[in-house]
Amino acid sequence: MSVQINAPVLVGVDGSESALAAVRFAAAAAARRRAPLHIVDSIPAPADFGPGVALEQIDYDSYRRQATAALKAAREAATAAAAPIGELVITTEVAEAPPIPVLRDRSKAARLLVVGTHGLGAFSRSILGSVSTALARHAACPVAVVPVAVEHADGPVVVGVDGSPCSVRAVEIAFDEAAHRGTELVAVHAWSEFFRYDSRAVMQQEGEGLLAESLAGYSERYPEVPVRRIVTEDRPARRLLDVGANAQLIVVGSHGRGGFAGMTLGSVSQAVLHGATVPVIIARPES
């Protein structure tokens, strides 16, 4: 995976339990790679309404105190999560701006951006929060979206493969993750007969060839990673969610072969993000 030397793992927090789950995931990812961890909380920027405007003064000092407390809790959680793996350099930041543009901007220099599934205002796991949804669509680096649910420590890394440029990036990230986690990689390609006039046998053979081509060379680069291949007739998102139900991680491209230039998130990646109960990484091709 090509990243800047010593590029940090970036994680956004807001004092919620979901954010702390993201911090623990991010800290472990950074410690495995001996990379720094940068934790960011955002507060409203002070507004100058001008003289004579009688508006109740917003208590920005309270926002800052809350952010400082959230960063302290996040640092403690990160330190504990990284301790069994290795040393971790942690930096923190309180940004006076909305979280989405702040994290999107910081993602330009990060190797991975990690966010929780929802923040303090969310009420259901089935609905991703606005911050995680926006960043999964628009961040400049791969994005990990982490639920509060406990990670399956003995599970594999699962990757969706369809031969698209984003899929190529997803395969690279998935092999790297499996190698650092010391676990199996399960590569999944699902095909459909819709709008096709070939036999199922032909389409199965084509799928096996596409998967083999997509994985070519990685076994030599990552000889320690056992690989299991699944080629099947099914909806891609449904099969990925089924295979990945007990995975440590699911990796998908931001959009597949049906996507177009400038597209932010495809139907499969959206369905996996909204349906998964395990961490999901959304991959994009190298810029």
Kinemage of the C-alpha trace (Angstrom):
@kinemage 1
@onewidth
@group {chain A} dominant
@subgroup {mainchain}
@vectorlist {calphas} color= white
{ca met a 1} P 0.000 0.000 0.000
{ca ser a 2} L 1.586 3.260 -1.129
{ca val a 3} L 1.381 5.981 1.532
{ca gln a 4} L 3.518 8.876 2.646
{ca ile a 5} L 6.410 7.930 4.920
{ca asn a 6} L 5.223 8.009 8.548
{ca ala a 7} L 1.718 9.077 7.492
{ca pro a 8} L -0.596 8.928 10.505
{ca val a 9} L -3.753 6.991 11.159
{ca leu a 10} L -6.418 9.671 11.667
{ca val a 11} L -9.467 9.257 13.889
{ca gly a 12} L -12.343 11.606 14.657
{ca val a 13} L -13.935 11.701 18.119
{ca asp a 14} L -16.878 13.431 19.769
{ca gly a 15} L -17.096 11.864 23.232
{ca ser a 16} L -19.461 9.065 22.163
{ca glu a 17} L -19.020 5.332 22.703
{ca ser a 18} L -18.976 4.917 18.931
{ca ala a 19} L -15.998 7.276 18.726
{ca leu a 20} L -14.111 5.304 21.393
{ca ala a 21} L -14.651 2.106 19.372
{ca ala a 22} L -13.128 3.920 16.399
{ca val a 23} L -10.195 5.066 18.552
{ca arg a 24} L -9.411 1.526 19.676
{ca phe a 25} L -9.492 0.275 16.079
{ca ala a 26} L -7.316 3.174 14.906
{ca ala a 27} L -4.792 2.738 17.715
{ca ala a 28} L -4.337 -0.960 16.945
{ca ala a 29} L -3.958 -0.201 13.221
{ca ala a 30} L -1.338 2.459 13.917
{ca ala a 31} L 0.600 0.304 16.392
{ca arg a 32} L 0.756 -2.616 13.951
{ca arg a 33} L 2.409 -0.335 11.378
{ca arg a 34} L 4.491 1.723 13.840
{ca ala a 35} L 2.670 4.777 12.556
{ca pro a 36} L 1.567 7.789 14.613
{ca leu a 37} L -2.058 8.249 15.649
{ca his a 38} L -3.726 11.656 15.297
{ca ile a 39} L -6.988 12.185 17.203
{ca val a 40} L -9.234 15.095 16.245
{ca asp a 41} L -12.294 16.604 17.918
{ca ser a 42} L -14.228 19.503 16.403
{ca ile a 43} L -16.039 22.365 18.112
{ca pro a 44} L -17.952 25.345 16.704
{ca ala a 45} L -15.787 28.302 15.725
{ca pro a 46} L -16.480 31.511 17.692
{ca ala a 47} L -18.801 33.759 15.690
{ca asp a 48} L -18.668 37.545 15.606
{ca phe a 49} L -22.203 38.834 15.103
{ca gly a 50} L -21.111 42.459 15.124
{ca pro a 51} L -22.057 45.318 17.443
{ca gly a 52} L -25.637 45.728 18.499
{ca val a 53} L -26.698 42.151 17.761
{ca ala a 54} L -28.490 40.867 20.852
{ca leu a 55} L -27.910 37.123 20.648
{ca glu a 56} L -27.284 34.905 23.622
{ca gln a 57} L -23.554 34.267 23.954
{ca ile a 58} L -22.566 30.704 23.100
{ca asp a 59} L -20.357 29.133 25.756
{ca tyr a 60} L -17.345 28.222 23.598
{ca asp a 61} L -15.273 27.535 26.715
{ca ser a 62} L -17.709 24.734 27.560
{ca tyr a 63} L -17.299 23.242 24.078
{ca arg a 64} L -13.535 23.324 24.499
{ca arg a 65} L -13.701 21.704 27.940
{ca gln a 66} L -15.881 18.923 26.549
{ca ala a 67} L -13.501 18.390 23.638
{ca thr a 68} L -10.503 18.313 25.970
{ca ala a 69} L -12.224 15.668 28.107
{ca ala a 70} L -13.130 13.639 25.007
{ca leu a 71} L -9.538 13.756 23.772
{ca lys a 72} L -8.238 12.687 27.185
{ca ala a 73} L -10.576 9.674 27.198
{ca ala a 74} L -9.605 8.879 23.609
{ca arg a 75} L -5.886 9.032 24.418
{ca glu a 76} L -6.384 6.639 27.334
{ca ala a 77} L -8.402 4.233 25.174
{ca ala a 78} L -5.803 4.386 22.390
{ca thr a 79} L -2.926 3.724 24.773
{ca ala a 80} L -4.690 0.698 26.253
{ca ala a 81} L -5.609 -0.706 22.819
{ca ala a 82} L -2.055 -0.332 21.482
{ca ala a 83} L -0.278 -1.664 24.590
{ca pro a 84} L -0.390 -5.396 23.630
{ca ile a 85} L 0.933 -4.560 20.153
{ca gly a 86} L 3.645 -1.946 20.558
{ca glu a 87} L 4.499 1.660 21.301
{ca leu a 88} L 2.288 4.374 19.887
{ca val a 89} L 2.924 8.071 19.327
{ca ile a 90} L -0.328 9.990 19.846
{ca thr a 91} L -1.139 13.580 18.945
{ca thr a 92} L -4.451 15.336 19.565
{ca glu a 93} L -6.185 18.363 18.100
{ca val a 94} L -9.224 20.498 18.850
{ca ala a 95} L -10.363 22.032 15.566
{ca glu a 96} L -12.674 25.038 15.513
{ca ala a 97} L -14.671 23.975 12.467
{ca pro a 98} L -17.314 21.373 11.498
{ca pro a 99} L -16.014 17.774 11.667
{ca ile a 100} L -16.634 16.758 8.051
{ca pro a 101} L -14.446 19.399 6.329
{ca val a 102} L -11.812 19.121 9.073
{ca leu a 103} L -11.425 15.350 8.758
{ca arg a 104} L -11.700 15.457 4.973
{ca asp a 105} L -8.848 17.975 4.879
{ca arg a 106} L -6.686 16.016 7.359
{ca ser a 107} L -7.316 12.811 5.368
{ca lys a 108} L -5.168 14.169 2.521
{ca ala a 109} L -2.052 13.403 4.589
{ca ala a 110} L -3.312 10.241 6.353
{ca arg a 111} L -2.856 6.561 5.550
{ca leu a 112} L -6.279 5.709 7.007
{ca leu a 113} L -9.212 7.672 8.420
{ca val a 114} L -11.252 5.944 11.120
{ca val a 115} L -14.726 7.001 12.264
{ca gly a 116} L -17.501 5.466 14.320
{ca thr a 117} L -20.807 4.439 12.822
{ca his a 118} L -22.608 7.327 14.512
{ca gly a 119} L -22.009 10.104 16.998
{ca leu a 120} L -23.743 11.526 20.028
{ca gly a 121} L -26.927 12.406 18.168
{ca ala a 122} L -27.533 9.044 16.475
{ca phe a 123} L -30.122 6.560 17.727
{ca ser a 124} L -29.713 3.400 15.621
{ca arg a 125} L -26.879 1.270 14.242
{ca ser a 126} L -28.990 0.678 11.152
{ca ile a 127} L -28.616 4.322 10.169
{ca leu a 128} L -25.075 5.564 9.675
{ca gly a 129} L -24.333 8.981 11.136
{ca ser a 130} L -23.976 11.985 8.834
{ca val a 131} L -20.250 12.341 9.546
{ca ser a 132} L -19.354 8.700 8.819
{ca thr a 133} L -21.530 8.676 5.684
{ca ala a 134} L -20.048 11.892 4.285
{ca leu a 135} L -16.460 10.856 4.975
{ca ala a 136} L -16.966 7.395 3.480
{ca arg a 137} L -18.014 9.245 0.330
{ca his a 138} L -15.506 12.087 0.205
{ca ala a 139} L -12.320 11.399 2.213
{ca ala a 140} L -8.985 11.470 0.376
{ca cys a 141} L -7.702 8.200 1.905
{ca pro a 142} L -9.228 4.810 2.773
{ca val a 143} L -11.952 5.107 5.428
{ca ala a 144} L -12.655 2.593 8.191
{ca val a 145} L -16.163 2.741 9.659
{ca val a 146} L -16.227 0.968 13.021
{ca pro a 147} L -19.340 -0.187 14.916
{ca val a 148} L -19.491 -0.367 18.690
{ca ala a 149} L -19.874 -4.172 18.519
{ca val a 150} L -16.910 -6.266 19.631
{ca glu a 151} L -14.483 -7.206 16.859
{ca his a 152} L -14.092 -10.926 16.065
{ca ala a 153} L -10.422 -11.362 16.969
{ca asp a 154} L -10.094 -14.813 15.366
{ca gly a 155} L -11.990 -14.034 12.175
{ca pro a 156} L -10.578 -13.496 8.684
{ca val a 157} L -10.265 -10.349 6.601
{ca val a 158} L -12.904 -10.445 3.840
{ca val a 159} L -12.518 -8.525 0.573
{ca gly a 160} L -14.933 -7.973 -2.284
{ca val a 161} L -13.392 -8.382 -5.747
{ca asp a 162} L -14.887 -7.298 -9.076
{ca gly a 163} L -11.846 -6.311 -11.165
{ca ser a 164} L -12.458 -2.535 -10.982
{ca pro a 165} L -9.664 -0.038 -10.074
{ca cys a 166} L -11.242 0.423 -6.634
{ca ser a 167} L -11.305 -3.350 -6.203
{ca val a 168} L -7.579 -3.503 -6.980
{ca arg a 169} L -6.994 -1.037 -4.150
{ca ala a 170} L -9.272 -3.023 -1.853
{ca val a 171} L -7.311 -6.233 -2.526
{ca glu a 172} L -4.038 -4.450 -1.713
{ca ile a 173} L -5.419 -3.082 1.556
{ca ala a 174} L -6.965 -6.436 2.488
{ca phe a 175} L -3.709 -8.350 2.028
{ca asp a 176} L -1.868 -5.735 4.082
{ca glu a 177} L -4.487 -5.956 6.850
{ca ala a 178} L -4.439 -9.770 6.882
{ca ala a 179} L -0.642 -9.803 7.047
{ca his a 180} L -0.512 -7.362 9.969
{ca arg a 181} L -3.298 -9.196 11.797
{ca gly a 182} L -1.831 -12.675 11.167
{ca thr a 183} L -5.078 -14.042 9.780
{ca glu a 184} L -6.689 -15.595 6.712
{ca leu a 185} L -7.879 -13.556 3.732
{ca val a 186} L -11.209 -14.519 2.135
{ca ala a 187} L -11.606 -13.085 -1.380
{ca val a 188} L -15.208 -12.996 -2.627
{ca his a 189} L -16.463 -12.523 -6.180
{ca ala a 190} L -20.211 -12.748 -6.764
{ca trp a 191} L -21.694 -12.768 -10.247
{ca ser a 192} L -25.210 -12.528 -11.645
{ca glu a 193} L -26.911 -13.814 -14.779
{ca phe a 194} L -28.923 -10.617 -15.240
{ca phe a 195} L -28.529 -9.148 -18.765
{ca arg a 196} L -26.237 -12.032 -19.696
{ca tyr a 197} L -26.848 -14.777 -22.240
{ca asp a 198} L -23.982 -17.079 -21.269
{ca ser a 199} L -24.487 -20.255 -19.307
{ca arg a 200} L -23.944 -20.342 -15.580
{ca ala a 201} L -20.935 -22.595 -16.137
{ca val a 202} L -19.331 -19.991 -18.401
{ca met a 203} L -20.026 -17.160 -15.963
{ca gln a 204} L -18.640 -19.195 -13.069
{ca gln a 205} L -15.481 -19.854 -15.082
{ca glu a 206} L -15.184 -16.161 -15.969
{ca gly a 207} L -15.569 -15.245 -12.305
{ca glu a 208} L -12.874 -17.666 -11.236
{ca gly a 209} L -10.558 -16.236 -13.892
{ca leu a 210} L -11.256 -12.649 -12.801
{ca leu a 211} L -10.595 -13.502 -9.168
{ca ala a 212} L -7.367 -15.328 -10.012
{ca glu a 213} L -6.184 -12.366 -12.084
{ca ser a 214} L -7.082 -9.887 -9.329
{ca leu a 215} L -5.092 -11.845 -6.719
{ca ala a 216} L -2.115 -12.590 -8.970
{ca gly a 217} L 1.198 -11.651 -7.404
{ca tyr a 218} L -0.089 -11.019 -3.897
{ca ser a 219} L 0.654 -14.513 -2.612
{ca glu a 220} L 4.301 -13.909 -3.510
{ca arg a 221} L 4.278 -10.530 -1.758
{ca tyr a 222} L 2.417 -11.898 1.269
{ca pro a 223} L 3.425 -15.586 1.523
{ca glu a 224} L 2.349 -15.687 5.174
{ca val a 225} L -1.303 -14.925 4.332
{ca pro a 226} L -3.518 -17.971 3.626
{ca val a 227} L -6.130 -17.173 0.969
{ca arg a 228} L -9.573 -18.690 0.525
{ca arg a 229} L -11.448 -17.911 -2.685
{ca ile a 230} L -15.217 -17.764 -3.073
{ca val a 231} L -16.789 -17.393 -6.525
{ca thr a 232} L -20.552 -17.707 -6.551
{ca glu a 233} L -23.812 -16.587 -8.119
{ca asp a 234} L -25.288 -14.055 -5.712
{ca arg a 235} L -25.761 -10.375 -5.000
{ca pro a 236} L -22.293 -9.064 -4.074
{ca ala a 237} L -23.348 -7.152 -0.956
{ca arg a 238} L -25.468 -10.011 0.371
{ca arg a 239} L -22.656 -12.537 -0.027
{ca leu a 240} L -20.049 -10.175 1.492
{ca leu a 241} L -22.255 -9.554 4.526
{ca asp a 242} L -22.888 -13.290 4.916
{ca val a 243} L -19.223 -14.295 4.599
{ca gly a 244} L -18.099 -11.329 6.704
{ca ala a 245} L -20.542 -11.788 9.579
{ca asn a 246} L -17.775 -13.141 11.851
{ca ala a 247} L -14.825 -11.400 10.161
{ca gln a 248} L -12.345 -9.059 11.769
{ca leu a 249} L -12.836 -6.699 8.862
{ca ile a 250} L -14.553 -6.324 5.484
{ca val a 251} L -12.806 -4.368 2.713
{ca val a 252} L -14.663 -3.069 -0.349
{ca gly a 253} L -13.965 -0.590 -3.114
{ca ser a 254} L -15.812 2.718 -3.074
{ca his a 255} L -17.479 1.766 -6.369
{ca gly a 256} L -17.239 -1.098 -8.814
{ca arg a 257} L -17.238 -1.693 -12.537
{ca gly a 258} L -20.586 0.054 -12.897
{ca gly a 259} L -19.223 3.273 -11.441
{ca phe a 260} L -18.120 6.376 -13.254
{ca ala a 261} L -15.461 9.073 -12.849
{ca gly a 262} L -16.242 11.234 -9.843
{ca met a 263} L -18.699 8.737 -8.322
{ca thr a 264} L -18.372 8.803 -4.543
{ca leu a 265} L -19.918 5.547 -3.322
{ca gly a 266} L -21.443 2.612 -5.180
{ca ser a 267} L -24.476 0.515 -4.324
{ca val a 268} L -22.476 -2.468 -3.032
{ca ser a 269} L -20.244 -0.416 -0.730
{ca gln a 270} L -23.287 1.481 0.582
{ca ala a 271} L -25.157 -1.757 1.283
{ca val a 272} L -22.157 -3.284 3.066
{ca leu a 273} L -21.605 -0.129 5.144
{ca his a 274} L -25.240 -0.030 6.253
{ca gly a 275} L -25.546 -3.767 6.846
{ca ala a 276} L -22.241 -4.787 8.439
{ca thr a 277} L -21.848 -5.361 12.168
{ca val a 278} L -18.036 -5.536 11.845
{ca pro a 279} L -15.553 -2.813 10.796
{ca val a 280} L -15.585 -1.941 7.097
{ca ile a 281} L -12.820 -0.236 5.107
{ca ile a 282} L -13.848 1.679 1.988
{ca ala a 283} L -10.969 1.745 -0.530
{ca arg a 284} L -10.378 4.119 -3.421
{ca pro a 285} L -7.851 3.877 -6.261
{ca glu a 286} L -4.556 5.706 -5.925
{ca ser a 287} L -4.855 9.324 -7.072
